[in-house]
């Protein structure tokens, strides 16, 4: 039996040095306990981080049987081997003996919140999954039925009890509130797998419930192991925004916990782990995970060393244009705080737009941010701070574009920037610091300006952006700036101040045009009939990014501008 490697956590997260040649690698590996506490109860979870786990990789929260300790469960059933093979962080909570899983369910919800604190590792809410074993399956079931919209998939291994009546009728829209993202957990479609010893009335109840939530068809299909698979009905919405067809209901009979092994776990994980839960407008949506490292997704990985740190990006060139002599436009896509280029490739769908429209899409990964000794640790952030020293991201951006230009025939008159949250700030920085490169910019849910308290720009930034076209998208429910109908004559929030700043620099009239194209309300400031500043406020969207932003930003705005070698800008072929 494999022994568990235990680690002692430092009192201050910032004392753990980051490998600057592999900054994405989590610096803590092995097992350690972390305390959990709710208003009703308290407990602990055993966290196991495999050697190959990188920040932003998947997290699996487990409710283990009550009859065995967390460590014993991990070792007996090859959980560590599964974790190492699949590159999954495991968090195990031992199921409480009393309360029919209610206490454990609350602790699981607390674990979800605590694992996103980014204290010793960076876990993103897009890829959180849960499994319950024996008595633990009841606890996971309770949790999923009130906050399933926070998770990407769940499996229930045994002992669904006759407590069904207590958890089959939860109130709608209960759940957690993300402290950072301000998104409530809700019920919703969820990839689920029920593994039970035999057919029972309780299993039938659970199956019926999840088939209703997932809008599943009544007649199953079967895999090679005779697993029942209930697929969503064709009436389910399938689009670039929401891959609802991934929310299947799977049922396996003949399960016994004595069969539990690394191979069995991997069999279930191959389905559960294929989904991602992304923030969007209206609610969180399910997506099939598109890993840029997979050859079929068409992206290439690149790296260079800038200022002593390895910098990396994924590069997507349309398949039909791999060997073209035609000069191709370039769109640089900046991720938000805590993310990376790999995850943003998946979230944005900008590679799909690039394939259709014929441009190169770059997905770079940000600097380090370690400015809070007792809080965030090595989170990726544009223009970050490491060991008390501010990092200027622009030398990397320039070096990346120079590297690309040496290998590919790019159209230097049509280079654009876009990005979300911290990536929106970086997009704004491109306007301020690199107006010689970028023809137009499109910040999403993030902005900055010289003197802003949100993000300090480097000292060498010139306080002018005259002539730069801007296209901003933000959610009406985004708490970052309380976006309402803008009133430039009476600024009430940072967004209004930013709009005034850009309008003044571009000598724009304060009057604006407005129109609606659901779910976005647009406000447009023009100069000589050219839309130099556009703000789109998205209905029912918090601090988030949704895939349609990529297509909208490029088709409606970015591609219409270009900048020649002298710095003159053009709109639809006409000089501005």
N, C-alpha and C positions, 0 to 999 in steps of 0.2 A: 504494500500500500504506500503510495506516494505521501511523503511528509509535506506539511504546509510551511512555507517560508514566511516568518513573521517579521514585520518591520516596526521600528519605533519612530513615530512621527515627530518631527521637530516642533518646538513651541511656536516658532515663527516660520510660516511657509516660505518667506522670501530668503531664508537661510539656505535653502536647497538650490544649488547652482544649476543653471540651465546649460545643456550642451548646445552651444551656438552653432555647431555643425549638424545638429539634429534637434532643432528647437521644438518640433512638434511632438517629440517623444515624451511621454509622461515620466516624470523623474522619481516617482514612487512606485515600487513593484513589490508584490507580496500581499500578506494578510494583516489586517488590523481591525479593531472594533471601533465603532462610532456610536455614541449615545443618541437615543431618540426620545422625544418627550412631546406629548400632546396634553390638552387640558384634562383628559380623562385617564391617561395612562402613560407609562414610560417603558422603554425597553432599549434594545441595542441591535445593531446590525453588524454582521461580519462582512467586511469588504475585501474582495480578492481582486487584485489588479495583475493580469498576466504580463509577462516580460515584453510581449510584442504589442501591448495596448498603447495606442497613441491618443492624445487628446481629441475629443469629438468622436471616438469610436463608440460602438453600441454599449448600452448598459442594460443588464438583466437583473431585475429585482425578484427575489425568490422568497416565498413563504414556505418554510420547511415543516415537516411533521413535528408534532408536539413531543413525540417519544424519544427524540434524539437531538443532541446538541448541534449547533450550526456547523462546527468543525467536523464532527463525526459524519454528518450528512454529506458534507463536501467530499470527504475522503472516501467514504463507503461507495458512493455512486459516481465516481470519476468526474465530479463537477470541475475540479481543477484542470483535468485533462481537456475537458470540453472548452473551458475558458481559454486555455493556452492555444488550442487548435483553431478556434473561431475568432480569437482576438476580442473577447467580450469581457467587460468588467462585471463581476458578480457581486450582488449585495444580498445577503441571506438574513432573514428575520425568522426566528423560531416562533411557531404559532402558539399563542396563549391557550392554556388548557380550558379556560372559562370564557364564556361569552359568545360561543358559537362563531368564533372568528371575527367578532365585531371589533375587539381591541386591536387585533392584528391588522385588520383592514385600515384602521385609523393610523397605525404605525407605518403601514405601507404608503399611505398618502403623505405622511411626514417624511418618510425616506425619499420620496419623489422630490420634495422641495429641498431637502438637505443635500442631496446628491448634486443639485444644480448650483450650490453655493460657490463652487469653483475654488475650494480651499486648497486642496492638494492635487487636484486634477480638474480637467475641463470636460464636463458632461453637458451636452446640449439636449434640450427637450425633444428634438426631432426623432431621436432614436432611443427611447425608453420602452422596455418590454417587461412583462411580468409572467411568472409561472408559480402555480401553487401545487404542492404535493401533499396527498392525503388530507389531513385536516386543513392544511394551508390552502388547498384549492377553494375551500369555502370562503376564506378571507379574501383571496384574490377576486373571486366572483362578486363578493359584496362591493369591493372597491371599484371594479370595472363597471358595475351597473350604475354607479353615480358619477364617475369621472373617466369613462372610457375614452373621451375625446382628448385626454392628455397623453394617452399611450398609443404605441404603434402596433401592438399585438399582445396576445395573452394565450396561455395554455393552462388547462386544469387537469391535473393528474390524480384522479381517484377521489372517492368519498364526497360526492355531492350528496348532501343529506336532506332529510325531510324538513329542514328549516327553509325550504324554498319559498313558502308563503311570506316569510318575513323580508326576503330580498327581491322578490319578483316584482314588487310594486313600489319602487323608490320614487320620490318626487323628482320631477324633471329639473334639470339645470342645477343640481347640487354639485358639489365637488370643491376642488381647491382653487385658489387664486394665486397665480404665479406672481411672486413679489417683484420680478423684473418686468415681465411682459404684460401683466395686467390682463390675463386671459383666464376666464373661468373654465374649470373642467366641466364638461357636459357629457351626457349620454350621446352615443353616435355609432356609426358603423365602425367595426373593429375586427381585424383578422383574429379568429379564435379557433382553438383546437381542444376538444373534449376527449380525454383518454380515460376510459373507464373499464372496470372488470367485465361488466355485463350490462345489458339493457335493463333500465329501471324506470319507474315513474318519474323520479327526480331528474334523471338524465333526459327524459323526454321533455320535461318542463323546461330545463335549461336550453335544450336544443331548439325548442319552439320559440323561446325568448330571443335567442341570438339570431335565429332565422328571420324573425320579425325586424330586429334592429338592422340587420344587413340586407333586408329585402331579398332574401334568398328564394330560389326556386324549390319546389316541393320534392322533385325527383333528383336524387344524388347521382354523381358520377363517382368512379372509383379509381384509386391509384394501384400500383403493383402490389401494395401491401393490404389491399382491400379496405383502405380507409374511405369512409363516406365523405364526399365533398359536395357541399351545397353551394352552388354558384349564385351570385346576385342575378336578379332578373334583368332582362334587357332594358327595362324601363329605368334602371339606375343610370344616373348621369355619368357619362364617361367623357372627359375632356382633358385638355392639357393642364387644367387646374386640379381636377380631382379624379384620380384613378380608382373609382369606387369598386371596380371589379376585383380588386385585391382583397376586399372584405368578405372572405368566404367563411363558412362554418364547416369545420372538419371534425369527424367523429371516428375514434378508433376503439374497438372493443377488444377484450382479452388482455387488457393492461394489468400488470402487477408491478408494484414498486421494486420487487426483486429483479425485474427485468431492466431497471433503470441503469443506463450506462452512457458513456461518451457518445457511442454511435447512435443510440436511441435519441439522445438529446439533440444531436446534430441533425437527425432526420426531421425532427419537429422544427428545429431552428431554421432550417433551409426555407421553410415557408414563413414562419413568424418574422424572421429577421429581414425578409425581402421588402417590408413596408417601411415607410417613413411618414411621420405626422408633422406637417408643416403649418406654420401660421399663415393665415390668408385673410381675406375679407369674409365676414359672416361667421366663420368658425375655422377651426383647424381642419385641414384636409389630408387625406391619405394619398400617398404617391408611391409607386414602385421606385426603389432606390436605384439611381443611375450613377454608378461609380465611374468617374472619368478614367481610372486606371484600367478598366476593362476594355479590351481591344475593340469590342463591338460598339462602344460608345464614341470611339474615334478621337479621343483627346491624347495629346502627347505631354509627358512630364518633362519639365526643364528646371534647371537650377544654376545659380551663379553665387559667388561670394561677394558681398558688398559690406564694407566697413566691418569685416571680421565675422559676419554672420551669414550662414547659408540661407539664401533666399530662393523661393520656389514658386512656380506657377504651372497651371495646366493651359495648354494651347489647343484650340480647336480650329482646324482649317477644313472648310467644306470638302467632302469627299470628291466631288466632281472637279474641284479646283486645286487638287494637291500639286499638280505639275504645271499649272497654268503660268503663262508669262504675263498675264494681266495683273495690273496693280490692284491689290485688294484693300478695302477699308479695314480699319481695326477698331474694335470696341474693347476697352479695358473695364472689367467688371469687378468691383471691390466689395468684399463681404463685410458683414457687421462684426461687432466685438464678440470675441470668443469663438468665431467660426474659422473657416479656412477656405482656400480656393477649391478644395475637393468638395466640401459640402455645398458651396455656393454654385458650383457647376450643376449639382443635382437640383437645387431649389429654384433657380432662375429660369431654366429652359432656354437660356440665351444661345446655347449651342444649336438648338433646333432652329431658332431664328437665323443664326449665322448660316446654317446649311441652306435654308430657303432663300435668303437674301444675298448670299455670296460675300460674306466678310469674315475676318479672323476675329475670334473671341478669345480674350486672355483672362484667366482667373487666378490672380496672384494671391499669396498668403501674406498677411500683415506682420508687423513687428511684434515685439513682446511688450506686455504691460504688467509691471510688477510694482506699481507705486504704492499699493496698500499692504503694509506688512502683515496685517491680520486678516486680510480679505482675499481679493483676487490674486491668483498666483500664475504667472506666465500665461495669462490670457492674451490672445492675439488682438492687437489694436493698432490701427493706423496712427502714425506719429505717437508711438507709445513711449514708455519710460522703463528703463532697466537699470538696476543698481544705482538709482538716483540720477541717471543721465537721460535727458530727452533724446528721442530718436527722430530723425528727419527721414520720412518715407520716400521723399521725392528722388533722391539719388538712385534708389532701387527701381522706381518706376521708369526713370530715364534709362538706366542700364538695361532693364528688361526690353524696352522698345528698341534700343540700339542693337541688342542681341537678336531680336526678331528681324530687324531690318537688314542685318548681315546675312540672314539665312533665307528670307522670303522677300518677294517683290511686293512691297506694301505701298499704298497710296498715302503719302505723307500729308496730303491736303485733307484727308478724311480720317482723322483719328479722334475718337470720342471716349468719354468716360461716363460711367454710371455706377451706382452702388447704393447699399442700404445701411442705415444707421451710421456706425462708424465709417462704413464704406461711402455713405452720403457725405460725411465730413471730408473724406479723402477726395471724393469727386469735386467738392468745392475747392479743396486745396489745389487740385489740378488746374482749376480756373484761375486761381490767384498766382500760383507758382510756375505754371507751365502753359501759359496762354500762347507761347511760341509753338507748342506741340498740338494742343487740342483745339478742334474746330467748334465743339459744342459739348455741353455737359448736362447730365440728367441725374441729380441726387434724388434718392428715395428715402423718405423718413429720416433725413439727417441733413444738416447744413451747418456752415460756420462762416465767419467773416473776421477780418482783422479786429482784434480787441474782444472777441467773443469769449465769455467765460466757459462755454461748453468745451471748447478745444483751443488751446493756445497754438497759433501758427508760429513757425520759425521766424526769427528776427529779421531775416532777409526778405520777407514777403513784401511786395509793393502793394500799397493800398489803392489799387485800381484794377478794375476788370472791365474797363470800357470795351464794348464790342463783343463780349462773350455772350452767346445765347444760352439760356437756362431753361430747363424743363424739370419741375419739381413735382413729385407725387408723395402724398402723405395720407394717413388714415384719419378720418374725423374723430376716431376714438383713441388716437395716439396721445398718451399722457405727456410725452416729451415736450410738446408745445401747444397743447390745447387748441388744435386747429379748428377755427371757426371761419365764417366768411370774413376774409381779410378787410381791414379798414386802415389803409395807409395813412389817413389823416389823423387818426387817433390810435396809435399802436397800443395793443393790449397784451401782446405775447412776443416771444423771441421770433416767431415766424413772421409776424408783421414787421418787426424791426429789420429782419433779413430782406424781406421784399422791398422795403423802403431803400435799404442800402443798395441793392442791385439796381433798382429803378433810378436812383440818383446817379450812380456810376454810368449807366447807359443812357442818361438823359431822356428817360421815358416819362410820358404824361401819366399822372396818377390815376386817370380814368382807365377802366378796364372793360373788356368784353367778357361775357359769361354765357355758358351753355351747359347742358347736361347730356351725358352719354353714359347711362347706367353701367356700372355703379359709381361713376366719377362725375363730379361737378368741376368744371374748368373755369379758370380766371386767366385772362390773357392781356398782357401789356404789349403794345405794338410800337414800332418805330418805322415810319415810312411803310406801313402795312405789313411789316415783318414781325412775327411773333417772337420778340427777343426774350420775353419772360412769361412762362406758363406755369401756373399752379393747378394741380389736379388733386382734389380732396375726395378720397375714396370712402363711400358709405360703409358703415359697420366694420371698419378695419382698425385694429390697434397698431402698436409698433411692430409692423410686420412687413413681409414681402410676399407678393403672389406672382405666379409665373407670367401672367398676362402683362405685367409691367414691362417686361423685356421687349415684347412685340410692340406694345403701344409706344414706348420711348423711342425705339428705332424707326418704326414706320411713320409715326406722326410727327417726329421732330428731328432726331439726330441726323438721319440720312439726307435731310433737305439742306444741310449746311456743309460748307467746305471753307478752307482757309489756304490761301496761296503762300508762296515763299516769302512774299513781302509783308505778310500779316493781314492782308485784306481778306475780309470774309464775304461769302456769297450765300444767298438764299435762293434755292431753286434756279441756280445759274445766274442770278441777278446780284450785282454788287450791292451790299448794304450801305 
